[in-house]
């Protein structure tokens, strides 16, 4: 169980670091295209729906971890 906890914590930390780094790069290199916008610009800003990809990633990592441990143990026991 200790291996699993360390794995999940490291995975979550790396996942968050990559997401933040990706967001910083995308924001840095974004250049808006004002030529395609019509003349009447609205002052209203709309955002997309909120999702939490970290929970799905943690669930996937958990399943992958247990499947790899099961396969590793079956290979270890056959030798």
Buried (B, 14 or more C-beta within 10 A) or exposed (E): EEEEEEBBEEBBEEBEEEEEEEEEEEEEEEEEEEEEEEEEEEEEEEEEEEEEEEEEBBEEBBEEBEEEEEEEEEEEEEE
